[in-house]
Amino acid sequence: MRLNCRMKARIVEFPAVVVLLAFAAQPSAVEKFKDLQQRQQTAERSGDRKEALRIAVEMQALLNNAPDAILNTAEAYANAGNKENALAALQQFADLGQSEDSILRGEDKTLSSFQKDPGFQSILKRLAENNTPISNGETAFVLSDPGLLAEDIDYDPASHSFLITSVLEKKIIRVTPDGHSTDFAHSPSNWPILAIKLDSGRNLVWATEVAMTDFVFTPKSEWGRSAVLCFDLRSGKLLHRVEGPPGASLGDMVLSANGDPVVTDGDDGRIYLVRGDPMERIDKGDFISPQTPTRHPDGKHIFVPDYARGIAIFDTTTGGVSWLNPSSPPKFALNGVDGLYFDRGYLIATQNGTSPQRVIRFRLSGDFGTVVSEELIERSTHSLDPTHGVTLGDNFYYIANSGWSQLDDHGNLKPGSKLTPARLMRFHL
């Protein structure tokens, strides 16, 4: 989410209307997704299992064979009485390194009839193996304040310190490599601060503040508002604030090659370029829930992780999109990515939307257009709840236990839960 702090004026407004009309010409991915969800629910309620299966297959295609969609298709096949295809889909789900507690515990009523099948028992074994803890990193430091709910992180090479955003305390802290922290800046609107990116060459810090809808963190009257903030890197002084469109949730960002913020709206599936006020939408409706992008080596594209659809290569000039590994059968689980980082031919991802949650590194092909292999960094360890990270030389630092899993859907602490200090892990690349 970086825009030049000199705030270039928006020069032409009429073409923006044309662009919006183009968006309305065909259903967006968000609209298609919601429509399929509603139609499948209607088919299931009416007992039309054939129609529910047809829609599940259509949904799987829309989501580029994401594991959750494959599991949904397996359930639909089972409901339709097609045991062979149900087990085949469930095997695909397991082969993607996924697991599902309700299946392992025998609580899935749809698949319970397969319990005595040898093929199903083999799949159960694979699902259990996918839950085995793996940790190839080490603890770098632990933050002292358990109430932060740490979200995003970046590094300031001049001061040799990290800047980390806080959801609950609505601020940015500066942290030394030994874990000592001081306040850097606070949200001007008293909203949770989510994304952060540093432009050390221009002495700037970009961040987003979001009045998260349905959460107790902000007053209900402010829900649905968010903004991009620009601070002075040395002093923490707020230089500019750009309010987002009504209803936008500007949760993640990357800086373009010239320092302009590219900001994603994970709720409405939109991507904005911030180089003036108002910010301009640059996508064409291909995303459902875009998260933290990372720059492509060519400087013209960015890799955009869509929580539901996988990882896309996005042309920031034309809005064109191509997807990594969309073919069937899938070989890698590319959904559920919150933070994404390019490093010398690899994409490092924090996947808190997969089951189990994990931190992983994907090796790309020579043209950076295909994932060819993967390496697990951390999976299924105690309290793993990753959000974002940052590459620093030959190391990748990431927030391992943010605290989100301790909160309910409205941001209240779950009964019997407590927030613990965030642990920053380091993985040698």
N, C-alpha and C positions, 0 to 999 in steps of 0.2 A: 504494500500500500504506500508507494512512494510517489510523491508528486513534488515537483520543484517548489520549494518554499517561496519562490518569488511570485507564485500564483499567476500563471499566464491566464489572461482573460479568454473566455470562450468566444471564438471569433464568429462562428456561423451556427445559427440555431435551427434554421429550417431543415437541413438534412437530418437532424435528430428525429424530427417528426416522421420523415420518410423511413428511417431505420425502425422506429417503433411500429409503423404500419407493416413493415416487412416481418417483424416478430409475430404480429397478429395473423399473418397469412396462413400459418400452419401451426398445429399444436406443438407446444414446447415439450421437452422431455419430462418436465415436472407434470404437465397436464396429462401426457400419455401415461405416466406412472400412476397418478391418482385415479385416472379412468380405469386402468387395468385392475387396480386394487379394489375399487368399488364394484366392478363387474364380477370379479372373482368372488367377492363376499356375497353378492346377490345370487350367483350361481350355486354357491355352497349352501346358502340358506334355503334355496328352493329345491335342493337335492339333485340339481343337474350336474352330475359328476363329470360327464363328458365335456360339457362347456367349461367347467372349472379347470379341467386338465388342459383344454385348448388354450385358455387364457394364461395358465401357468407357464406353458411352453412359450407363449408370446412374451410374457414378462421376462423369462430367462434370456430371450434374444435381446430385449431392450437393455437389460442389465449386463450384457456382454459376458454371460455365463459366470456371474458372481456366485460364490458358494451359497449364500442365502437363497438366491433364486433357484439354484440346483436342488437344495433341500426342499424348497416349496414345491418344485416339480416332482420330487420323489414322493412327497405326501400326496400330491394329486394323483399320481399313478397308483399308489396304494389304495386310495379311496375309490378309484375306478376299477379296482380288481386286477390291475396289471402288475403282478408280483415281479416278473422278470425285469421290466423297465424301472420299477421302483427301486429294486436292489442295485441295478446298474447306475442309476442316478445317485443313490446313496454311496456307492463305491466311488463315484467321481468326487463327491463331497469330501470323503475321507482322504482320497488321493491328493487333494489340495491342501492337506495339512490341517483340516478342520476337525472340530469335535462338537458334541452337543450333549449336555448333561442330562436332559430329559430322556434322550434315547439310551444313554448309558445306564441310567437308573431304572429303565423300563417303564417310565411314566408316559411315554408317547403312545397314546391309545391307537393311533392310526397304524403304527408299525408294530404293535404288540403281537399281532397275529404271525409275525415272522420269527418269533423268538426261537422256535425249534429248527429253523432252517440253518444248515451248516454255512451257507454263504453269508447269511445275516450275522452269525456268530463270528465269522472271520472279519466282517466289517466292524463289529463292536470292538474287536481286539485292536484294529487299526485306529479307531476313534480314541480308545484309551491311550494308545501309544502317542497320539498327537497331543495329549495333555501332559506328557512328561516334561518336567521343568528343564529348561536349558538356559544357561547364563555364561556368556563369553566376554562379559565386560567386568568392570570393577567400579566400586564406589569412588567418585571423585570428591564429593563433599555433600554434606547434609545441611539444609537450611534450618535455622534455629526456630523460626516462627511457624507453628503448625497451622495457624489460621489463614495463611496466604491463599491457598488453593492456586499454586503456581501453574501457569498456562503456557507461556511462550518464552523463548530465550534467544539472545543473540550475544555477540562478543565485541567488545571495544578494544582494539589492539593498542591504542594509545595509552590507556590506563591499565591494560592487562586485567580487565574485569568483565564479568558477565552482566547483562541487563535482563531482568526477569519480570514478567508481568504477573499481577495478582488479580484474581477474580473477586475474591471476598473483601479484600482490603482496598481494592480499586486504585492501585498504584503500580509504579515501576520501581524495583529495587536494583541497586548496584551491588554485585557480589564479587568478592575477591576469590581467587582459586582455593583459598583455605576455608571458604564458607562464610566469612564475615560480611555482613550486609548493612547497607545504609539506604535510606529513601532517596530516590532520584527525582521522581515527579509523581503527582497525583492526578487523577481524572478530574478535569475541569467541571464535569457534569455530575460527579459522584456516581459514575456507572462502572461496572466491571471493565477492566482493561484486558484485552485478549491478545491480539497480534502485536508483534514488535519486529522491526527491521532497522538496522543501523546503516547509515550512509556516512562512513567515517571520513571519506574524502571531502565531503561537503559539510562535515561537522553537524550532521542532523540525525535525529532519532524519529522514526515514524512509528505510530501505534494506532490501535483502534479502541474505542470505547463503545460498549453496546448495552443498551437498556433491554436486557434479555426478556422476551415475552414469556409470561407465565412463571417467572422466577421471582422469588421474594427479595432479590438483591436490589431491585429498583421499584419505585412507586408505579402502580398500575397505569397512572395517567401518562407515564413516559415510555411504556412498553412499545416496541416497534421502532425505536429511534436508535441511530448509531452514527458514529462520526470517525473521520480520520484525523489524527493529531500529529503535529510536527513540533518537536522540541529541539532546543539547542543541545548538542551532545555534551558540551563541557559544563554548562550551568544548569541544565534541566528546565530552562525557561520555555514556556509555551509560545511558539512563534505563529502558528496558524492552526485553525480548526475548520474542517470541511464537513458539513452535515451531509449524511447520506440520504438517499431517497426515502420517502415515508414507507415504513414497513420493512426496510432492509436490515439485515443482520450481518454487518461487515466484520466477519470473524477472523479472516486470515488474509495474508498478503505476501507479495514478493516485490522487489524493486526491479524495474526495467533496467536495461543497460545504461540509460541516461539518467537514472535516479527517480523516475516517476513511479509512484505506487500503483500496483495492479492488485485490486482488492476483490475478494470473493464473498458472495452472499450465500451461505450454506443453507439458508431456509428457502429462498426463492430460486436458487440455481443460476444466479446471475454473476457476471464479472464486470468490474468497473475499472476504468483507467482514471487516475486522479492527476490531472495536469492543469486544472482550473477549478472554478466553483460555478456551477455544479459539476460534479464528476460525470463522466460519460460511460454509458454501457457499451461494451465491445463484443459481447458474445451473441450468438444467434439462437439461443434456447436449447443447446445440446446437453446442458448439465442439469442434474437433479440436486446435488448437494456438493458443490466444489469446495475443497479445503485448501490447505497451504500449498501454493504452487512453488516451483523452483525453475530457475532459468535454464534454457536449452543452450548448448554450446554455440549455436549459430547466432545467438543474440536477437533473433527474430521471433522465436517461439518460446513457449514455456510449457513445462510438464504440469498438468493440472490433475490432482487426484480427486475423483468424484467418489464420495463415500459409498454411493450405490452402484455406479457404473464401471469403476476401475480407473485407470490412469490414461489421460488423453494428452496428445501433443497439440497445443493450441496456438494458432497464428494470431498474435495480438493486433496485427494490421487488418487482416481480412475477416477474422472470426472463424476461420476454417478449423475443423477438428478431425483428427484421426486417433484411433484408440490402439494402445499397446495390446497385442495378443488377444484380439477379439474372437479368434477362431474356436471351433469346437472339435474335439473335446479340449477343455482348457488345461493348461499345465501349471499355472500359477494363480494364486489368489491375490488379486490386485485391488480389491475393494477394501472399505473400512479404513482407509489411510487418512490420518489426521495431519501429520507433518510429512513433507517430502523434500529430499535434499539430493542434488546432483553432486557427485564426486568422482571425477576421473573415470567416466564410463560406467558408473554405478548409480543406482537410485537407492537411497537409504530411506526407509519408511517406518513411521510409528503407526502401527495398525491397532487402534483401540476399538475398531468395529468388526474385527474378526473374532472367531471363537476357536481357540483361545486368543487373547490379546497377545501381541508380539511386536518386537522390533526386528527388522529384517533388512537385508541388503540384496538388491536385484542387480545382476550383471546384464548390461545391455549389449546388443549387437554393435558392430562397427559403425553402422549408420544411426545408432541410437533409436531405432524404430521398433525393436523387439526385445523382450526379456528372454534371455537364454539360460539363466540359472539363478538360484537363490541361495542365500546363506543366513541362517537364523542367528541373530545377535542375542536376543533374550525372548523367552516364552514361558508362560505358566509359572513364573516364580512368585513367591509370596508377596502380595500387595502390588504386583505389577499393574499399573494403570497409566500408561505413557501418553504424553500429549505431543510435545515438540522437542526439537533438538537443534544443534548447530555443529557444523564441521569446523575444526580448528586444527590446521596442519594435518597430521596423520592420525587425528583422533576425532571421534564423534561423541559429543556430550548430549545427553537427553534426560528429560524429566521423567523419572521412572514411576513414581507414585504420586500423581498430581492430587488425588483426593476426590475426584469426581465420583468414584464408585461408592463413596460414603454418603452421598447426597441423593435424595429422591428426585422425582421429575420436576419438582418446584424449587429445588435448591435447599430444602430443609435437611438437616442431619437425620439419617435413618435411625430408628430406635436401636439402641445398643451399639451404635457406631461412634467413632471419634476421629477427628482429623489428626494426622501425624505429620511431622516435618517432612518436606519433600526431599527425596534423595536424587542427586544428580549422578548418573552413571557415565562412565567413559569406556568407549570401545576403540581399540587400536585398529586403524584401517590398513 
